[in-house]
Amino acid sequence: MADRVRWGILSTANIGRAALVPAIVGSANAELLGVASREAERAFGYATRYNIPNSYGSYDALLDDPDIDAIYIPLPNSMHAEWTLRALRAGKHVLCEKPLATTAADAIAMADAADARNLKLMEAFMYRFHPQISAVVTLLDNGAVGELMHMHAAFTFRLTRPDNIRFQPELGGGSLMDVGSYCVNIFRTLADEEPVEAQAFARWHPNGVDEQMVGTLLFASGLTAQFDCALSLARRETFLAAGTEGTLELTRAFLPGTASTTIMLRRGYNDVEQRTIAGVDEYRLMVEHFSDCILTNTRPLFDAREAANNLRVLEALYRSAAANGRPEQII
Ligand SMILES: NC(=O)c1ccc[n+]([C@@H]2O[C@H](COP(=O)([O-])OP(=O)(O)OC[C@H]3O[C@@H](n4cnc5c(N)ncnc54)[C@H](OP(=O)(O)O)[C@@H]3O)[C@@H](O)[C@H]2O)c1
């Protein structure tokens, strides 16, 4: 393979145009070769607007192009498993949007399919590539809050268009799938262990999806974590780690943009320290990491089996919310 991975995008999704097109184009080891849409004209218009050399009037046509090495999949959640499997069968590496699938079983099948073909597969939780997260890992490891006992996260925003994919149950919509999945993911990333029990309460949208959810996780060590997520509340994306000696807070935990960010450390009312982290495009760092894994045949930092563990937690939270908060084992 050459020194750059040649990417194609399946669909003209908003997140592609807003974040991944600039990320791929700006990456040192990647180039964007094509975009596909269900409508040829839409693909052509998108390709023209973003200077992408090729457009395709079907997803299959892009998968059939031998010049494409890697596919980015920003389709509705319910379509992630099917199109990832089709892309893998076509011999392509896949960076798929979060959540990787709508069930843990599907995510395992996707991981097996990638491994069987020695192809790379990763879930596009881009926030993990921001240096503020590695800084938090180091701070917690070095005892910045003492013993970590509890975490809290929130990811909410207000969606007003009823036709949005997030309000459609058949497309895998819902606030937990969309933004709560980040909260669960950051807990698991920082806890260094998997949660064993979940409890949740939801406010249901007339369409049947959870438009708001509050969830609690219990880890085997006794560590607890709590989050709320919503498609109906003002924008918040916070994270807090509470320990025996202090607390650590992020006010822009998941989408800090490219401006600098801050980590707040408190060890008492008068002992407050603010760490500044330089701004960066976390999407570009994700694309560069994934491209590097392809070029060097190494495993991504976060593989598809890790994504299946996140989905196990989401499944338990949904079971609990459907049973009005009954505690559920994570299996
Ligand atoms: N990592 C992040 O920061 C981030 C941010 C936002 C969203 N996401 C994820 O990215 C994915 C897409 O989200 P989005 O908000 O960008 O979606 P979107 O703008 O609604 O785009 C989804 C695309 O999927 C295609 N599609 C195929 N079948 C469809 C159907 N039945 N209904 C609607 N669209 C269909 C359409 O493209 P064509 O018509 O061109 O085929 C459409 O443009 C989701 O999985 C979401 O969770 C991630």
The ligand as an SDF file (V2000), in Angstrom:
LIG
                    3D

 48 52  0  0  0  0  0  0  0  0999 V2000
  -18.9380   11.3410   16.1290 N   0  0  0  0  0  0  0  0  0  0  0  0
  -19.6840   12.4320   16.0680 C   0  0  0  0  0  0  0  0  0  0  0  0
  -19.2650   13.5270   16.4300 O   0  0  0  0  0  0  0  0  0  0  0  0
  -21.0750   12.3450   15.5050 C   0  0  0  0  0  0  0  0  0  0  0  0
  -21.8390   13.4940   15.3630 C   0  0  0  0  0  0  0  0  0  0  0  0
  -23.0840   13.3900   14.7430 C   0  0  0  0  0  0  0  0  0  0  0  0
  -23.5580   12.1520   14.3260 C   0  0  0  0  0  0  0  0  0  0  0  0
  -22.8100   11.0500   14.5230 N   0  0  0  0  0  0  0  0  0  0  0  0
  -23.2910    9.7340   14.0560 C   0  0  0  0  0  0  0  0  0  0  0  0
  -23.2640    9.7450   12.6380 O   0  0  0  0  0  0  0  0  0  0  0  0
  -24.3710    9.0590   12.0910 C   0  0  0  0  0  0  0  0  0  0  0  0
  -25.1080   10.0070   11.1690 C   0  0  0  0  0  0  0  0  0  0  0  0
  -25.5980   11.1240   11.8870 O   0  0  0  0  0  0  0  0  0  0  0  0
  -26.0050   12.4870   11.1060 P   0  0  0  0  0  0  0  0  0  0  0  0
  -26.6960   13.3640   12.0770 O   0  0  0  0  0  0  0  0  0  0  0  0
  -24.8470   13.0130   10.3840 O   0  0  0  0  0  0  0  0  0  0  0  0
  -27.1070   11.8870   10.1040 O   0  0  0  0  0  0  0  0  0  0  0  0
  -27.8330   12.5380    8.8520 P   0  0  0  0  0  0  0  0  0  0  0  0
  -27.3050   13.9000    8.5660 O   0  0  0  0  0  0  0  0  0  0  0  0
  -29.2930   12.3530    9.0580 O   0  0  0  0  0  0  0  0  0  0  0  0
  -27.3260   11.6210    7.6630 O   0  0  0  0  0  0  0  0  0  0  0  0
  -27.5940   10.2510    7.5580 C   0  0  0  0  0  0  0  0  0  0  0  0
  -27.3710    9.8660    6.1010 C   0  0  0  0  0  0  0  0  0  0  0  0
  -27.6730    8.4950    5.9480 O   0  0  0  0  0  0  0  0  0  0  0  0
  -28.2030    8.2700    4.6690 C   0  0  0  0  0  0  0  0  0  0  0  0
  -29.4010    7.4370    4.8240 N   0  0  0  0  0  0  0  0  0  0  0  0
  -29.5460    6.1830    4.3360 C   0  0  0  0  0  0  0  0  0  0  0  0
  -30.7450    5.6810    4.6530 N   0  0  0  0  0  0  0  0  0  0  0  0
  -31.3850    6.6340    5.3720 C   0  0  0  0  0  0  0  0  0  0  0  0
  -32.6830    6.7080    5.9640 C   0  0  0  0  0  0  0  0  0  0  0  0
  -33.5620    5.6800    5.9160 N   0  0  0  0  0  0  0  0  0  0  0  0
  -33.0330    7.8340    6.6080 N   0  0  0  0  0  0  0  0  0  0  0  0
  -32.1650    8.8640    6.6870 C   0  0  0  0  0  0  0  0  0  0  0  0
  -30.9110    8.8510    6.1450 N   0  0  0  0  0  0  0  0  0  0  0  0
  -30.5360    7.7490    5.4750 C   0  0  0  0  0  0  0  0  0  0  0  0
  -28.5050    9.6090    4.0290 C   0  0  0  0  0  0  0  0  0  0  0  0
  -27.5150    9.8530    3.0260 O   0  0  0  0  0  0  0  0  0  0  0  0
  -27.7780    9.7210    1.4470 P   0  0  0  0  0  0  0  0  0  0  0  0
  -29.1620   10.2130    1.2150 O   0  0  0  0  0  0  0  0  0  0  0  0
  -26.7250   10.5800    0.8710 O   0  0  0  0  0  0  0  0  0  0  0  0
  -27.6210    8.2720    1.0910 O   0  0  0  0  0  0  0  0  0  0  0  0
  -28.2970   10.6220    5.1450 C   0  0  0  0  0  0  0  0  0  0  0  0
  -27.7130   11.8170    4.7040 O   0  0  0  0  0  0  0  0  0  0  0  0
  -25.1590    8.5320   13.2860 C   0  0  0  0  0  0  0  0  0  0  0  0
  -24.7520    7.2040   13.5430 O   0  0  0  0  0  0  0  0  0  0  0  0
  -24.7180    9.4150   14.4430 C   0  0  0  0  0  0  0  0  0  0  0  0
  -24.7700    8.7300   15.6820 O   0  0  0  0  0  0  0  0  0  0  0  0
  -21.5790   11.1290   15.0980 C   0  0  0  0  0  0  0  0  0  0  0  0
  1  2  1  0
  2  3  2  0
  2  4  1  0
  4  5  1  0
  4 48  2  0
  5  6  2  0
  6  7  1  0
  7  8  2  0
  8  9  1  0
  8 48  1  0
  9 10  1  0
  9 46  1  0
 10 11  1  0
 11 12  1  0
 11 44  1  0
 12 13  1  0
 13 14  1  0
 14 15  2  0
 14 16  1  0
 14 17  1  0
 17 18  1  0
 18 19  2  0
 18 20  1  0
 18 21  1  0
 21 22  1  0
 22 23  1  0
 23 24  1  0
 23 42  1  0
 24 25  1  0
 25 26  1  0
 25 36  1  0
 26 27  1  0
 26 35  1  0
 27 28  2  0
 28 29  1  0
 29 30  1  0
 29 35  2  0
 30 31  1  0
 30 32  2  0
 32 33  1  0
 33 34  2  0
 34 35  1  0
 36 37  1  0
 36 42  1  0
 37 38  1  0
 38 39  2  0
 38 40  1  0
 38 41  1  0
 42 43  1  0
 44 45  1  0
 44 46  1  0
 46 47  1  0
M  CHG  2   8   1  16  -1
M  END
$$$$
